[in-house]
């Protein structure tokens, strides 16, 4: 099982209950595709609290945080 949380404008893509069934050989890029999130909308991804790339492999039990670019001033 993966714990997935999407933040700010991507919040609507967080799976129901924040959990998603794990499947072997999945990467962050595969996860984004499964959640229907356009890669261009993602600025930062953390896996288990560590900055990660789209090519980062995921393991059963991982916690994934997905963040958009956030502006402010």
Buried (B, 14 or more C-beta within 10 A) or exposed (E): EBBBBBBEEBEEBBBEEEEBEEEEEBBBBBBBBBBEBEEEBBEEBBBEEEEBEBEBEBEEEBEBBBBBEEEEE
